Amino acid sequence: MTTPTSGTRPDEIRRHNRTALLRRLHVDGPSTRASLAVELGLNRSTIKALVDGLAGDGVVEERVPAKRSGAGRPSLLVLPQPQAAVVMAIDVRVEQVAMGFVGLGGEILGRDSWNLHHRTRDPGEVITHIVESAKLMADELDVTAVGVGVSVPGVVRRSDGLVHEAPNLHWTAVALGKRLEAVLKLPVQVGNDSELGALAEHVRGAARASQDMVYISADVGVGGGVIISGSPLRGTGGYVGELGHMVVRPGGRRCYCGCDGCWETEVGEAALCRALGLAEDAPRGAVVAELKALEDVSKLDGFTEWLALGLVNVVNLLGPELVVLGDLYTSLPPSVVASVSSVVQQRSLVSRAVGGTQIVTSPLGRDAKLLGAAELAFEPVLGTI
């Protein structure tokens, strides 16, 4: 917890402590007042005043725990109220858009999704559908959003939500953040999809206890998000994480980015389809079904080799304690993930130095980027609740 400096006004200290307590409940869920006091380093009278204030504003409630232990009066649990602050989360993918209203504490209150085709990938069409769906969902759920977070598979300028380039969507220089703000009349935060996947895993998924992790996702393309010392690695202007365009095979297949032999050309969805003997444009459901039914994992030997090679480079460069595989990679056979982990341990100097980088599949599945978009939207509003 960051402690306010001396000379800070009492109202600023109260606001700081209120935000810290609210973020603790939002991220980690219900807790007793006593536990909150210990975790936040505040005395019990301060915690009481904060909880009473939040309860009076309808942001939290206190409840007797369902399970009681020991004699005497049970400690009440402080619970965040999901509808006290609701954000709209949007996950724009190459073939689909998913959106949801997410309440304080991370609960998805309602969701919608629709498929994208070549015609409907036009930014204007996507924005129009988002606005129409948002109104219907808000009316149905009887909620009002306080912010919007958007995940996009491309290079995004975080300062204003400009999508510099999203090649698989055929988007270039799309002012997505400003255009959505203009029609939704809400603050809009836009981020790269893999960066937001990493954020979700760090806050709510496999990397909750990890300070240094990398999230690698495969949809149509391959991307990466990085958490270093507990904070997202964003780079100049927010342009970072295009790990799929690391060249691993000079002279290999031409990538849509203009290079030959990008990692994405060897371990993306099309590469996985080729390894499985499917058409490169096979439906996602068919690819997943084939992976789950796969008995002869040797069919994936080439794919596994390139996946491991890329991860060796990623681990040597970034030194994470954990790598989380998301999206399509969550359907890989466990033996393939184990094989990749073994190769990384053997061939990565850094992995050996840190005691073995752990490689796991995401428990959040396809919700990772949606939840990451929600967390992006919550970042600027938790201090205003």
N, C-alpha and C positions, 0 to 999 in steps of 0.2 A: 504493500500500500504506500502511495506517495503522501508524505506528511506536508501540510502547508507550512510555508516559511514563517518565521517570526515577523510580526507586524501585519499579518493578514487580518482583515476585519472579521469579526465574529460571524456575520452573515455569510461571508465567503467560506469560512471554515464549516459552517452548517451545510452549505450547499455541497462542498467537497465531500463531506462525510455521508450526506444523503445519496449522492451519486455513487460513491464507493459501495454503500450497502445495497443499493438497488442493482448495481452491476453484479455484485456477489450473488444475489437472489436470481437475477436473470440468467446467469451462466451456470450456477451450481445447484439451483433449486432450493426447496424449503430448508429452513434451519431454525434452531431455537435461538432465543435472544442471547443466551449464555455463549453458545458457539460463535455467534456473530461477533460478540464482544472480543472473544479470544482471537478470531481470525483477522478482524479489522484493527485490533490494537486499541479499542475504545473502551471506556468504562461503562458499567451497566446503566448508569443514569443517562448517559448520552445515547446509548442504544435504545433505551426505553423512549426517550423523546423522539428519536428518529422514526422508530416503528409506529409510535402513536400518531405522528404527523402523517406518515405514509398511509396508515390505516384510515385516518380521518379523510384523506384525499381519495380513498377508494383504490389505492395502488396495490396494497397488500391486505391480507387478512390473517388472523391468527386462529388456529384450529387445534383441537386435541388430537394428537397422533393416533392413527388407527391401531397401532401396536403399542402397548404400554409395558414397561418393565419396572420392577421394584415397587416398593410401597411409597405412599405419600402422593402429593399432588403432582400430576405429570407436567413437564415443561411443554408449553404451547409451541407449535410450529408456526413460523412466519412464512407465508406463501405469497408469491407474486400473483397478481390477478391478470390473466392473459388479456382481457379486453380493456385494461387500463391504458395500454399503449399498443397500438397495432400498426404494423408496417406492411407494405405491399412488396412482395418479392417476385422477381421475374427472371426466369432462366431461358434465355434465347439460345437454342441449339440450331444445328444445321438443318435438321429434319423436323423439329418440333419446338414449340414454345410452351413452357410450363409456368404457371404463376400461382401464387397463394397469398393469403392474408395470414400473417404470423403474429401471434400475440406475445406480450412480455413473458419471458421464460422459455421462448422458443417453440411454443405449441402452434402447429399449423391448424388454423381455425377453419379453413376452407381452401379448395384448390380447383384449378381448371387447367386444361391443356388442349392444344390443337396442333395438327400436323401442318408443316410448311411444304409447299411445292415451289417450283421455280417462279411462278407468278406471284405467289403470296410471300416470297422472301423480300420483296421490295420493302425498304424501310417504312415508307408511308403506310403500306398495307399492314405491316406488323404493328405499328403504333396505333392505327385505327382499331385493330382487333383488341389490343391491350386495353385501350380506353373503354371500349364497349363491354368487354368482359369484366373489367374492374368495377364499373357501375353496377352491373347485374349482381356480382358477388357481394359488393358492399351492401346493397339493398337487401339481399337474401340473408346475409349474416348480421345485419343491423350494426355495422361497425364503420368507423371513420379512420382512415389511415393518417398517420402523422409523418410518414416519409416513405420513400421508394428506393429499393435496391435492385440493380439489374446486373445480371451475369451475361457476358457476351464472349463468344469464341474468337477473340481477335485482339489486336493491339489497341489498348484504350488509354487515353490521356485522362488521368484521374481528376485533374483540377476542374474540368468542365464536362466530362463524360463524352468527349469526342472519340468516336471509333475511327482510329486512323486507318486501320485496314482489318477486315475480317474476310479473308480470301474465300473460305468455303461458303460464305453467305453472299459473296460477290459485292461486299460493301466497301466503299472507300470514302474517307472523310465524311462520315455521317455524324452530325451533331445530335446524337441520341439523347444525351442528358438534357440539353436545352430544349429540344423539341418535346420531350415528355414533360418537363417542368411547365412548359407553356400550356399544354392541354390538361394536365392533371392538377395543376395549381398546387403542387407539393414539391418539397426539396427532393431531388433525385441524385443518387450516387450510382455510378456505373463502374464496373470492374471487369478485369479479365476473368474468364470462367474458372481456369485452373487456380488462379490466385484465391478466388473465393471458395473453391473446393478445399484448399489448404486451410483457409480461415475457419471453415465449418468443422473440419477434422480437428483443428486445434481447440476450438471452443466446445464442440459437442460430440466429437467422434473418437477415432482411434488414437489421436495425438493429444488428448487432454493433459497427459502428464509429461509431454515432450516439449522442450524448449527449442529444439533444432530438428526440423522435419522437412521432408519434401513430399508433395502430393503429385503423382503422375496420373493423368487421366487420358483415356482413349475414347473418343466419340468417333466422328469421321476423321478428325485430326488427333494429334497428340500434343498435350501441353503440360506445363508444370507450374506449381505454386510452391513458394519457399517461405518457411518460418525460421528466422535466425534469432536466437536469444529471446524467444517469446514474441517477436514482432515480425510482421510481414516484410519480406524483401521486395521493394517496389521499384527501385532504380530511378534514374532521371526521368521525370515526366510520367512515371508509372509504367514505363515500357520495360517489362522484365518477364521472364518465365517461358519464353518460346523455346523450351527444351526440345520440342519435336523437330526443330530446324537445326539442331546440332548435326553436322555432317559426319556420318559414321562409315559411309561406303563410297569413297570417291569413285566417280564413274558409274555409280549405280543409277537407279530409276530417277527420272526427272520428277522433281517435286513442284507443286503449283507455285511455290515461292520463287522459283527460278533457279534453284540449286539442284545439283544431282546428288543422290545418296543421303538425303536427310534421314534422321532416325525415324521420322513419321512414315517414310516410304517403306520401311522394314518392319515396323511394329504397329502401324495404324490399322484401322478397321479393314481397309482393302487388303492389306498384307495378311491379316488374320483370315479373311475369306479365302485368299489364295491357298493358304496353308491347309485349310479345312476342305478344299476342293469345291468351294462355293463360288458363285459369280460375285465379282467385286461389288456389285450393287445389291447384293442379297439383303432382304429385310432384316432389321436388327433382331427381331424375334427369332428368325431362322438361325442366325449366328449364335445367339445365346442357347437355343435349343440344341444345336449341334455340339457346342462346348460342354453342356451338361450331360449329354449322352455319349460323349467321346470315351471310347475304351482304349484305343491305340494312341497314347499321347505322343508317340514318336513322330506322328504327323506334324507336331508342332516344334520339332527339334530346331529347325532353322529359325523360326520365329523366336523361340526361347533363347537361342544364342544371341540374336540381335538385341532382344530386350535386356538380357544380362549385360551385354557389352555397353549399351547406353547407360545402364544403371551404375556400372563400375565407374564410368566417367563422371556421372552426376555425384556419386558419393565421394570420389577423389577430389572433386572441385568444391563441394559444399559441406562435406563432413557431417551429414545429419546422423542423429541417433536412430531415426525412424524414417522409412519410406512407406507411404500409403498408396496403394494402387486403386484407382477409382474407375467409375463408369464401366466400360466393357470389360476391363481387366478383373472386375469382381467376379466374373463368370469363369475365369481360368481355372482349370483343375488344380486342386491343392498341390499335387505332385509337381506341377510346372512352377508354381510359386516357390515351392521348397527348392527346386533345382536352381532357379534364378538366385535365391538367397545364398545357396551354397557357392555358386560361382562368384558372386559379389564378395563374399567372405574370403574366398581364396585369392581373388585377383585384385582386390582393392586394398592398397596400402593403408588408406585412411580407415576403412572398415576394421581391419585388424588392429589398428592403433586404438580405436575407441571401444574395442571389445566386441565388435560384431554389430554392424548396422542391421537393425531388424526390418524385415520387409513383410508387410501384411496387406490384406485387401480391406477396402473401406466398409465399415459397418453401416454407413449412411446410404450407400448405393446411389441411385439416381437423384436422391434428395440433397446430396452434398452441396451442389452449386446453388440450389434454391435456398437452403439454409444459410449458405455463405452470403448470398445477396441480402437476406434478411438481417444478418449481423452487420453488414455494411450500412444498411439503412438505420439500424439502431445506434451505431456509433455516435452520431452527432445529436441524437435526441434523448439519450438516457440522462444527460445532465439538465434537461429542460423539463422533465416530468415532475 
